[in-house]
Amino acid sequence: MDISKKKTKKEIKRLKEIEELNKLNVLKKDIDRVLGLDIAFDSRKDNYVYGRSLYFRLAKTEVPTASMVLISGVVGKCNAAIVNADKKFENLKINYDPNGDIYSKVLGEINPNSEELKEENRKMELIKRIEDLEIENKNLKQNYGIIASFIKDLTDEETKDLVDNRIIPFSKMCKSRIIN
């Protein structure tokens, strides 16, 4: 292989590296803007640690060909920081960003049509629905307590009357509405 071809391959590799570096810098700036801080600042506060962890996670998915050294270098960390941040990401997300607002906002900034953003939005909708169901369940339990205290004081005759004249007709009405 002659020298000119080697140089061309090296140049191509370097150009790809520069392109990856530009993408990583844009990603870092987007996260900085959303969080309102510089994630490269050397701090162990939760918002900085979460920001870097988020950056590492998204850098691996948005610029998959970038090396760990290149990804970590943008925020002035060693490549071991990526492995450490990846292990801690879910716990940090639960503690610092429990509703996923920051994560979703950053995803929307960098790639508004990404499948990951759509999946994150679906997760957030499901979490909201679960929270609503938990509240509804709590209310039903409270109402059950009221009804149970009322029923326990009924005589056998009053209980039969309640079932025959209230519960059975109500049940039939509900069934007819479902069918129609």
C-alpha positions in Angstrom: 0.0 0.0 0.0 1.5 3.3 -0.9 1.9 6.3 1.5 -0.8 8.5 -0.1 -3.5 5.9 0.5 -2.5 5.6 4.2 -2.6 9.3 4.5 -6.0 9.4 3.0 -7.3 6.8 5.4 -5.9 8.8 8.3 -7.4 12.0 7.0 -10.8 10.3 6.6 -10.5 8.9 10.1 -9.6 12.3 11.5 -12.5 14.0 9.6 -14.9 11.4 11.1 -13.5 12.1 14.5 -13.9 15.9 14.1 -17.5 15.3 13.0 -18.2 13.1 16.0 -16.6 15.7 18.3 -18.8 18.4 16.8 -21.9 16.3 17.5 -20.7 15.6 21.0 -20.1 19.3 21.7 -23.6 20.2 20.4 -25.1 17.5 22.7 -23.1 18.9 25.7 -24.3 22.4 24.9 -27.9 21.2 24.6 -27.7 19.5 28.0 -25.9 22.6 29.5 -28.7 24.8 28.2 -31.5 22.6 29.5 -29.9 22.2 33.0 -28.7 25.8 33.1 -25.1 24.8 34.0 -21.8 23.6 32.6 -21.7 19.8 33.0 -17.9 19.9 32.5 -17.5 21.8 35.8 -15.9 19.5 38.3 -18.6 19.1 40.9 -20.2 16.1 42.6 -23.6 17.9 43.1 -26.5 15.8 41.9 -27.4 18.2 39.0 -23.9 18.1 37.6 -23.5 14.3 38.1 -26.9 13.7 36.5 -26.0 16.0 33.6 -22.8 14.2 32.9 -24.5 10.8 33.2 -27.2 12.0 30.9 -24.6 13.2 28.4 -22.7 9.9 28.5 -25.9 7.9 28.0 -27.1 10.1 25.1 -23.6 10.3 23.5 -23.5 6.5 23.2 -26.8 6.4 21.5 -26.7 9.6 19.4 -23.0 9.2 18.3 -22.5 5.5 18.5 -19.2 5.5 16.6 -17.5 7.9 18.9 -14.8 6.4 21.2 -15.1 6.5 25.0 -12.1 8.7 25.1 -13.6 11.2 22.8 -17.0 11.1 24.6 -15.4 11.6 28.0 -12.9 14.2 26.8 -15.7 16.6 25.9 -16.6 17.0 29.6 -13.0 16.6 30.8 -13.3 13.2 32.4 -11.6 9.9 31.9 -13.3 7.1 30.0 -13.9 5.2 33.3 -16.3 8.0 34.2 -18.6 6.7 31.4 -18.8 3.2 32.9 -19.4 4.6 36.4 -22.0 7.0 35.2 -23.8 4.3 33.2 -24.1 2.2 36.4 -25.6 5.1 38.4 -27.8 6.6 35.7 -31.1 5.0 36.6 -30.7 5.8 40.3 -29.7 9.4 39.5 -32.7 9.7 37.2 -35.1 8.5 39.9 -33.7 10.9 42.5 -32.9 13.9 40.4 -35.4 13.7 37.5 -38.2 11.4 38.8 -40.7 12.5 36.2 -38.2 12.3 33.3 -38.9 16.0 32.4 -35.2 16.9 31.9 -34.4 13.6 30.0 -37.4 14.2 27.7 -36.6 17.8 27.2 -33.0 17.0 26.2 -34.1 14.2 23.9 -36.6 16.6 22.3 -33.8 19.2 21.8 -31.4 16.8 20.1 -33.8 14.6 18.2 -37.4 15.6 18.3 -38.6 12.6 16.3 -36.5 9.9 18.0 -38.1 6.6 18.9 -36.4 6.9 22.3 -38.3 10.2 23.0 -41.5 8.6 21.9 -40.8 5.7 24.3 -39.9 8.0 27.1 -43.2 9.9 26.6 -45.1 6.6 26.6 -43.4 5.7 29.9 -44.3 9.1 31.4 -47.9 8.7 30.4 -48.0 5.3 32.0 -46.4 6.6 35.2 -49.0 9.4 35.3 -51.8 6.9 34.8 -50.4 4.6 37.6 -50.2 7.6 39.9 -53.9 8.5 39.1 -54.9 4.9 39.7 -53.1 4.9 43.0 -55.0 8.0 44.1 -58.3 6.4 42.9 -57.5 3.2 44.8 -56.8 5.2 47.9 -60.2 7.0 47.6 -61.9 3.7 47.0 -60.4 2.2 50.1 -61.6 5.2 52.1 -65.1 4.8 50.7 -65.0 1.1 51.4 -64.3 1.8 55.0 -67.3 4.0 55.2 -69.6 1.5 53.4 -68.2 -1.4 55.5 -68.9 0.4 58.8 -72.5 1.1 57.5 -73.1 -2.6 56.5 -71.7 -4.1 59.6 -74.4 -2.4 61.6 -77.3 -3.8 59.5 -79.5 -6.7 60.6 -79.8 -9.8 58.5 -83.2 -8.5 57.2 -81.8 -5.1 56.3 -78.8 -6.7 54.5 -81.2 -8.9 52.4 -83.3 -5.8 51.6 -80.2 -3.9 50.6 -79.0 -6.7 48.3 -82.5 -7.4 46.8 -83.6 -3.8 46.3 -80.4 -1.9 45.7 -77.4 -4.0 44.7 -79.0 -6.4 42.3 -81.0 -3.7 40.4 -77.8 -1.5 40.3 -75.8 -4.5 38.9 -78.4 -5.2 36.2 -78.5 -1.5 35.2 -74.7 -1.5 34.9 -74.7 -4.7 32.8 -77.4 -3.3 30.5 -75.3 -0.1 29.9 -72.3 -2.2 29.0 -74.2 -4.3 26.5 -75.8 -1.2 24.9 
